[in-house]
Amino acid sequence: MTGGVHEGHARVRFGGFEADFRAGELSKRGVKIKLHQQPLEILQILLEHSGEVVTREELRQKIWPSDTFVDFEQGLYNAVRRLRDALNDSAEKPRFIETLSRRGYRFIGTVEASVRKIESLAVLPLDNLSRDPEQEYFAEGLTEALITTLAKIGELRVVSRTSAMQYKGVRKPLSEIARELGVDAIVEGTVLRANDRVRITAQLIDGPRETHLWAESYERDLRDVLSLQAELAQAIARQVQVKVTPQERAQLARTQPVDPEAYESYLKGRYHWNRRSGEGLGKAIQCFQQAIARDPTYAAAYSGLADCFSSLGWWGFVSPEDGCAKAKGLARKALELDGGLGEAHASLAWATVHYDFDFQTAEREYERAIELNPRYATARFWFGLYLSMMGRDREALAQIQMSLSLDPLSIIGNGALGMAHYCARRYDQQIEQLQKTLELEPNSVHIRWGLGSGYIGKAMYEPAIAEVRKAVEVSQGAPMFVALLGETYARAGHSEDARKILKQLETSTAYVSPYVVGGICAALGEKDEALLWLDIAYQEHTAWMVVLKVDPRFDNLRSDPRFQDLLRRMNFP
């Protein structure tokens, strides 16, 4: 077939017309033309063989199969006549469809473009034209904001920030990037900030073919940057011709002017939050607090601050009161300011379940977050983790896999899949998953910690000790990771080393989660001590108590009535 329409290209343009075969529609300059199924099918076949003769017999076999009792000759004549009428064409002076007497028909028009249906795209990191390293966070933050805005369009799969950021500064053919990310199209562009003005240029490119589809440039006052993002997202949606529902259009339009300094602080906060290190979280907190001080009505900044405190609480860097309890209050404040902010619903879900053990509220909030923003990968893998901790393994994997389809290179998302395998005691799959993830980020303390847990589950204590020691080193001796080393020593039979770590934790000036101390005691076979520490963890609202229902480290306590009583008090669904 030469010059025709290849399979998979659902929309074709020619002579001012556009045929959308997936939707079964023909239009001219945006105005739909009524056309029945058979004429449209004939048009599709002729376009697929543009410039070639399609015989009457070929048309009969494809459209009028032998088991249908119709007058084929009359049916074909009528269908071609209706098609010519729709195209304002004639048999005597054809512009599009030529008749070859007693043989068949040929499409003789020029196919301007055969357009693949674009259902997925990636926004590559916007290039910082200022070349000022201090403005890198601004370009990266705007990239993430555009991704988040586009992700509100349900028909479009948008690759999340973490995966897109892997291509920052990478000089690869766009077709290769599109293939690696599994997307139909690429958005790339530049950002230039000068004082209180911002200029964004963006272009849309067909990924596999590397053909340019659209480009536009926008310049606004920094106060109007949120409406600029919404306008750009809607322009891209129009170009890829996905349907934007009235609800999504309303969401995109829900923007208000933002204080430039508050917005700048917010972008810096997300820049540091995305790095997930202890140091990064500290910097992120400062930035979000600065944004709120500058603009106390900035809902997204409260949600970002909530996520920081939740992370600190989960990893035991701070007490439950200073972690998830604070996060819960901040998430509620964000929702008071903007009840339609999906990110804030996810923030509230995480904080509520890990501080109040309120499973019903958490599940409702996760579902609301996903309803408002189906493409928010963080909500997906958080919800997946929650479901995994509840023992709802199949549902958990579905959510986490969805998050990874949105953000395939996310360290945290891949780590969540490892955690789901751990909760289901699939240690081989956990280890395999986390070893692959470690290739993406060798210094990820969370992945080292998870890999160590998998080796413990397999009773492979030498590699477990090696991994957990590395986690202790990278985390600079954070108690959560030191405690896992103590537990590993205990399970490996190095009781003295385990007891030394217990004493070290007792004298630590940093917050030490009673849950992880209970883990060391359980590994040493000291059941009474382990149950005592777990009871303290329950009373303190320790975040990790939510894992108790499925956590393998406490399997030797499960038959004890005191453990069963603890599970009842947790009121797991």
C-alpha positions in Angstrom: 0.0 0.0 0.0 1.5 3.3 -1.1 0.6 6.6 0.5 -2.5 5.2 2.1 -3.8 5.2 5.7 -2.0 2.8 7.9 -3.8 0.8 10.5 -4.0 2.5 13.9 -4.5 5.9 12.2 -8.1 6.5 13.2 -8.4 10.1 11.7 -7.6 11.1 8.2 -7.6 14.5 6.6 -8.0 15.2 2.9 -9.3 18.2 0.8 -10.7 20.0 3.8 -12.5 16.9 5.2 -11.6 14.8 8.2 -12.8 11.2 8.7 -12.7 9.9 12.2 -13.2 6.1 11.7 -13.1 5.3 15.4 -16.0 7.7 16.1 -17.7 6.8 12.8 -17.8 10.5 11.8 -17.0 12.6 8.7 -16.6 16.4 9.1 -15.6 19.4 7.0 -13.8 22.2 8.8 -15.3 21.0 12.1 -18.9 20.6 10.8 -20.2 17.1 11.0 -21.6 15.6 7.8 -24.3 12.9 8.1 -23.1 9.7 6.5 -24.3 6.1 7.0 -22.1 3.2 7.9 -21.6 1.6 4.5 -20.5 4.7 2.6 -18.1 5.4 5.5 -16.7 1.9 5.3 -16.2 2.3 1.6 -14.3 5.6 2.2 -12.1 3.9 4.8 -11.2 1.1 2.4 -10.4 3.5 -0.4 -8.3 5.7 1.8 -6.4 2.6 3.1 -5.5 1.9 -0.6 -5.2 5.5 -1.7 -4.1 5.7 -5.4 -4.8 2.0 -5.9 -7.8 0.3 -7.6 -10.1 -1.4 -5.1 -12.2 -4.0 -7.0 -15.9 -4.4 -6.6 -15.3 -8.0 -5.4 -13.0 -6.7 -2.7 -15.7 -4.3 -1.5 -18.3 -7.0 -1.6 -16.2 -9.4 0.5 -15.5 -6.7 3.1 -18.9 -4.9 3.3 -21.4 -7.3 1.9 -20.3 -10.8 2.9 -21.8 -13.8 1.2 -24.2 -14.7 4.0 -26.2 -11.4 3.6 -29.2 -11.4 1.2 -29.0 -8.1 -0.5 -28.8 -6.8 -4.0 -25.1 -6.1 -4.0 -25.0 -4.1 -7.3 -27.7 -1.8 -6.2 -26.3 -1.5 -2.6 -22.8 -0.6 -3.9 -24.2 1.9 -6.4 -26.3 3.7 -3.7 -23.5 3.7 -1.1 -21.0 5.2 -3.5 -23.6 7.8 -4.6 -24.2 8.8 -1.0 -20.5 9.0 -0.3 -20.0 11.3 -3.4 -22.9 13.5 -2.3 -21.3 13.9 1.2 -17.9 14.8 -0.4 -19.6 17.1 -3.0 -17.9 14.9 -5.6 -19.1 13.7 -9.1 -18.6 10.6 -11.2 -18.0 12.7 -14.3 -15.4 15.0 -12.8 -14.1 13.3 -9.8 -11.9 15.0 -7.2 -11.8 12.1 -4.7 -13.4 8.9 -6.0 -12.8 7.7 -9.5 -14.9 4.9 -11.1 -13.1 2.3 -13.2 -15.9 0.8 -15.4 -16.7 -2.8 -14.5 -13.6 -3.0 -12.3 -14.0 -0.9 -9.1 -13.0 2.5 -7.6 -9.9 4.4 -6.7 -9.3 7.3 -4.2 -7.5 10.0 -6.3 -7.5 12.9 -3.7 -4.4 13.9 -1.7 -4.3 12.5 1.8 -3.0 15.5 3.8 -2.5 13.7 7.1 -3.3 10.4 8.6 -3.5 11.2 12.3 -3.1 8.6 14.9 -5.5 8.8 17.8 -3.4 10.5 20.6 -4.4 8.9 23.9 -1.2 9.4 25.9 1.5 11.9 26.1 4.6 12.9 28.1 5.6 16.5 29.1 9.4 16.6 28.9 11.1 19.0 31.4 10.7 22.5 30.2 14.1 24.0 29.3 15.2 26.9 31.6 16.2 29.6 29.1 17.5 31.9 31.8 20.4 29.4 32.4 20.4 30.6 36.0 20.8 27.5 38.2 18.6 29.1 40.8 15.7 29.1 38.3 15.9 25.3 37.7 13.3 24.7 40.4 11.0 27.1 38.6 11.2 25.3 35.3 10.9 21.9 37.0 8.0 23.1 39.0 6.1 24.5 36.0 6.7 21.2 34.2 5.1 19.3 37.1 2.3 21.9 37.3 1.5 21.4 33.6 1.5 17.6 34.0 -0.8 17.9 37.0 -3.2 20.2 35.0 -3.2 17.9 31.9 -3.8 14.9 34.2 -7.2 16.2 35.1 -8.4 15.3 31.6 -9.8 11.8 32.0 -9.4 10.6 28.4 -5.7 11.4 28.3 -3.0 9.3 30.0 -0.2 11.7 31.0 3.1 10.3 32.2 3.9 11.6 35.7 6.6 13.9 36.7 9.1 11.4 38.0 9.3 9.5 34.8 9.4 12.6 32.6 12.2 14.1 34.7 14.5 11.2 33.8 14.9 12.9 30.4 16.1 16.2 31.8 19.1 17.2 29.7 19.0 13.9 27.8 19.6 14.1 24.1 17.7 11.2 22.7 15.5 10.9 19.6 11.9 11.8 20.6 10.7 8.6 19.0 12.9 6.6 21.3 11.6 8.6 24.4 8.0 8.0 23.2 8.7 4.3 22.9 10.4 4.0 26.3 7.5 5.9 28.0 4.8 4.2 25.9 3.2 7.4 24.7 1.7 8.7 21.4 2.9 12.3 21.7 5.5 14.5 23.4 5.1 18.0 24.7 8.4 19.9 24.9 9.1 23.6 25.5 10.9 26.4 27.2 10.3 28.7 30.2 11.8 32.1 30.8 11.1 34.1 33.9 12.0 37.8 34.0 11.0 39.7 37.1 7.2 39.2 37.4 6.7 38.0 33.9 6.8 34.4 32.6 7.0 33.2 29.0 6.3 29.6 28.1 6.6 28.1 24.6 5.3 24.6 24.0 5.1 22.3 21.0 3.3 19.0 20.5 5.1 16.3 18.5 3.9 13.0 17.2 6.3 10.7 19.1 6.8 7.7 16.9 7.0 9.8 13.7 8.7 12.8 15.2 6.4 15.1 13.2 5.5 18.6 14.5 1.8 18.9 15.2 1.4 22.3 16.9 3.3 25.1 18.7 2.3 28.1 20.7 3.9 30.8 22.9 2.3 32.4 26.0 3.4 35.3 28.1 1.7 36.4 31.3 2.1 38.2 34.6 3.4 35.7 37.2 0.1 36.2 39.1 -1.8 34.6 36.2 0.5 31.6 35.8 -2.2 29.2 37.0 -4.6 30.3 34.3 -1.8 30.2 31.8 -1.3 26.5 32.7 -5.0 25.8 32.3 -5.1 27.6 28.9 -2.1 25.6 27.7 -3.6 22.3 28.9 -6.9 23.0 27.1 -5.0 24.0 23.9 -3.1 20.7 24.0 -6.4 18.8 24.6 -7.9 20.5 21.5 -4.9 19.5 19.4 -5.0 15.9 20.4 -8.8 16.0 20.1 -9.6 14.2 23.3 -13.0 15.0 24.9 -12.9 17.3 27.9 -16.0 16.8 30.0 -17.9 19.8 31.4 -16.7 18.8 34.9 -13.1 18.6 33.7 -13.5 22.0 31.9 -14.8 23.5 35.2 -11.8 22.0 37.1 -9.4 23.5 34.6 -11.1 26.9 34.8 -11.0 26.9 38.6 -8.0 29.1 38.8 -7.3 32.3 40.7 -4.5 34.8 40.8 -1.6 33.7 43.0 1.0 35.8 44.8 4.2 35.4 42.7 6.4 35.0 45.8 4.0 32.4 47.3 4.0 30.5 44.0 7.7 30.6 43.8 8.0 29.2 47.3 5.5 26.5 46.5 7.5 25.4 43.4 10.6 25.2 45.5 8.7 23.1 48.1 7.6 20.6 45.5 11.1 20.5 44.0 12.5 19.4 47.4 9.6 17.2 48.3 10.1 15.2 45.2 13.5 14.2 46.3 12.1 12.6 49.5 15.3 12.8 51.5 15.3 13.8 55.2 17.2 17.0 54.2 14.9 17.6 51.2 11.8 17.3 53.4 13.2 19.9 55.8 13.8 22.3 53.0 10.4 21.6 51.5 8.7 22.4 54.8 10.4 25.8 55.0 9.3 26.6 51.4 5.7 25.6 51.9 5.6 27.6 55.2 6.9 30.6 53.3 4.2 30.2 50.7 1.5 30.0 53.3 2.9 33.1 55.2 2.9 35.0 51.9 -0.6 33.7 50.9 -2.7 32.1 53.7 -5.4 31.1 51.2 -3.0 29.0 49.1 -4.6 25.5 49.4 -2.0 23.6 47.5 0.8 24.8 49.8 -1.1 23.4 52.8 -1.5 20.1 51.0 2.3 20.0 50.2 3.2 20.8 53.8 0.8 18.0 55.0 2.6 15.5 52.8 6.0 16.5 54.2 4.9 15.9 57.8 3.2 12.7 56.8 6.4 11.4 55.3 8.4 12.4 58.4 5.9 10.6 60.6 5.8 7.5 58.4 9.6 7.0 58.4 9.8 7.7 62.1 11.8 11.0 61.9 9.3 12.7 64.2 6.7 11.6 66.7 3.1 10.9 65.6 2.0 14.3 67.0 4.6 16.1 65.0 4.0 13.9 61.9 0.6 12.7 60.8 -1.4 14.6 63.4 0.0 17.9 62.0 -0.5 16.7 58.5 -4.2 15.9 59.2 -4.8 19.5 60.4 -3.1 21.0 57.4 -4.9 18.7 54.9 -8.3 19.8 56.4 -7.2 23.4 56.1 -6.4 22.8 52.4 -9.8 21.3 51.8 -11.6 24.2 53.6 -9.9 26.5 51.1 -10.4 24.3 48.1 -12.7 21.2 48.4 -12.0 20.2 44.8 -8.2 19.8 45.3 -7.6 16.1 44.7 -4.1 16.2 46.2 -5.5 17.5 49.5 -8.1 14.7 49.7 -5.1 12.2 49.3 -3.1 14.1 51.9 -6.1 13.8 54.4 -6.6 10.1 53.6 -2.9 9.2 54.4 -2.7 11.4 57.6 -6.1 10.2 58.9 -5.5 6.5 58.5 -2.0 6.7 60.0 -2.9 8.8 63.0 -6.6 8.2 63.8 -6.7 4.6 62.4 -9.9 5.8 60.7 -10.1 3.4 57.9 -13.6 4.4 56.6 -12.7 8.1 56.2 -9.3 7.2 54.6 -10.9 5.0 52.0 -13.6 7.6 51.2 -10.9 10.3 50.8 -8.7 8.2 48.6 -11.6 7.5 46.3 -12.6 11.2 46.2 -9.0 12.1 45.4 -8.9 9.7 42.5 -12.4 10.8 41.3 -11.1 14.4 41.2 -7.8 13.6 39.7 -7.7 10.1 38.1 -4.1 10.6 36.9 -2.6 11.6 40.3 -0.1 8.8 40.7 0.7 9.5 44.4 -3.0 9.0 45.3 -3.0 5.7 43.4 0.0 4.2 45.1 -0.9 5.5 48.5 -4.4 3.9 48.1 -2.7 0.7 46.9 -0.5 0.6 50.0 -3.5 1.1 52.2 -5.4 -1.7 50.5 -2.3 -3.9 50.8 -2.1 -3.3 54.6 -5.8 -4.2 54.8 -5.0 -7.6 53.1 -6.9 -6.6 49.9 -4.1 -7.7 47.7 -5.8 -7.9 44.3 -7.2 -4.4 44.7 -3.9 -3.1 46.0 -2.0 -4.4 43.0 -4.5 -2.8 40.6 -4.0 0.6 42.1 -0.2 0.4 42.3 0.0 -0.9 38.7 -2.2 2.0 37.7 0.2 4.4 39.5 3.2 2.9 37.7 1.4 3.1 34.3 1.2 6.9 35.0 4.7 7.1 36.5 6.8 4.1 35.5 10.1 5.4 36.8 8.9 6.6 40.2 11.2 5.3 42.9 8.4 5.6 45.5 5.8 4.0 43.3 8.1 1.0 42.5 8.9 0.8 46.2 5.2 0.6 46.9 4.9 -2.4 44.7 7.7 -4.0 46.7 5.8 -3.2 49.9 2.7 -4.8 48.5 4.7 -8.0 47.8 6.1 -7.9 51.4 2.6 -7.6 52.9 1.5 -10.6 50.8 4.7 -12.5 51.7 5.8 -12.7 48.1 9.4 -12.2 49.0 10.9 -13.4 45.8 8.9 -10.9 43.8 9.6 -8.2 46.4 13.4 -8.8 46.0 13.2 -8.9 42.2 11.1 -5.7 42.1 13.4 -3.7 44.5 16.6 -4.9 42.8 15.3 -3.4 39.5 14.2 -0.2 41.3 17.7 0.1 42.9 19.1 0.4 39.4 17.1 3.6 39.0 18.3 5.1 42.3 21.2 3.2 44.0 21.2 5.6 47.0 17.5 5.2 47.9 17.3 4.5 51.6 13.7 3.4 51.3 14.5 0.8 48.6 17.5 -0.5 50.6 15.3 -0.9 53.6 12.6 -2.7 51.6 15.2 -5.0 50.1 16.5 -5.9 53.5 13.0 -6.7 54.7 12.6 -9.1 51.7 15.8 -10.9 52.5 14.7 -11.2 56.1 11.5 -12.8 54.9 13.6 -15.3 53.0 15.9 -15.9 56.0 18.8 -14.7 53.8 20.4 -12.9 56.6 23.9 -12.0 55.1 22.5 -10.0 52.2 19.8 -8.6 54.6 22.5 -7.3 56.9 24.4 -5.8 54.0 21.4 -3.9 52.6 20.2 -2.6 56.0 23.7 -1.4 56.9 23.7 0.5 53.7 20.3 2.0 54.6 21.7 3.0 58.0 24.7 4.6 56.4 22.7 6.6 53.8 20.1 7.7 56.3 22.9 8.8 58.7 21.8 6.5 61.5 18.0 7.3 61.4 16.3 5.2 64.2 13.9 3.4 61.7 16.8 1.9 59.8 19.0 1.2 62.9 16.0 -0.7 64.4 15.7 -2.9 61.3 19.4 -3.7 61.6 18.7 -4.8 65.2 15.8 -7.0 64.1 18.0 -8.5 61.3 20.7 -9.3 63.8 18.2 -10.9 66.1 16.7 -13.1 63.4 20.2 -14.1 62.2 21.0 -15.3 65.7 23.3 -12.4 66.6 21.4 -11.7 69.9 24.2 -9.6 71.5 24.4 -7.3 68.5 20.6 -6.9 68.5 20.6 -6.0 72.3 23.3 -3.4 71.7 21.1 -1.7 69.2 18.2 -1.9 71.6 20.3 0.0 74.2 21.4 2.4 71.5 17.8 3.2 70.7 16.8 3.6 74.3 19.5 6.4 74.8 18.7 8.1 71.4 17.8 11.7 71.6 15.8 11.3 68.3 12.3 10.0 68.3 12.2 6.2 68.2 9.0 4.4 67.1 7.8 1.8 69.7 6.6 -0.3 66.8 10.1 -0.9 65.5 11.4 -1.6 69.0 8.6 -4.2 69.3 9.9 -5.7 66.0 13.4 -6.3 67.6 11.8 -7.8 70.7 9.6 -10.1 68.6 12.7 -11.2 66.6 14.5 -12.0 69.9 11.5 -14.2 71.0 10.7 -11.8 73.9 6.9 -11.8 73.4 5.9 -10.0 76.5 8.3 -7.1 75.7 7.2 -7.0 72.1 3.5 -6.8 73.0 4.2 -4.1 75.6 5.9 -2.0 72.9 3.1 -2.6 70.4 0.6 -1.4 73.0 2.6 1.8 73.5 2.7 2.2 69.7 -1.1 1.9 69.6 -1.5 4.5 72.4 0.9 6.9 70.7 -0.9 6.6 67.3 2.3 5.3 65.6 1.8 5.3 61.8 3.1 1.8 61.3 0.4 0.3 63.5 -1.7 0.3 60.3 0.5 -2.5 58.9 0.0 -4.7 62.0 -2.8 -6.8 60.4 -0.5 -8.2 57.7 3.1 -7.5 59.0 5.1 -10.8 58.8 7.5 -9.7 61.6 4.8 -10.3 64.2 3.6 -13.7 63.0 5.0 -15.4 66.1 2.6 -13.2 68.2 -0.6 -13.7 66.3 -2.0 -16.6 68.3 -1.5 -14.6 71.6 -4.9 -13.3 73.0 -3.2 -10.0 73.8 -2.2 -9.6 70.1 -5.7 -10.5 69.0 -7.1 -7.9 71.5 -4.8 -5.3 69.9 -6.1 -6.1 66.5 -9.7 -5.7 67.8 -8.8 -2.3 69.3 -7.3 -1.2 65.9 -10.8 -1.9 64.5 -9.4 -3.1 61.1 -12.2 -3.3 58.5 
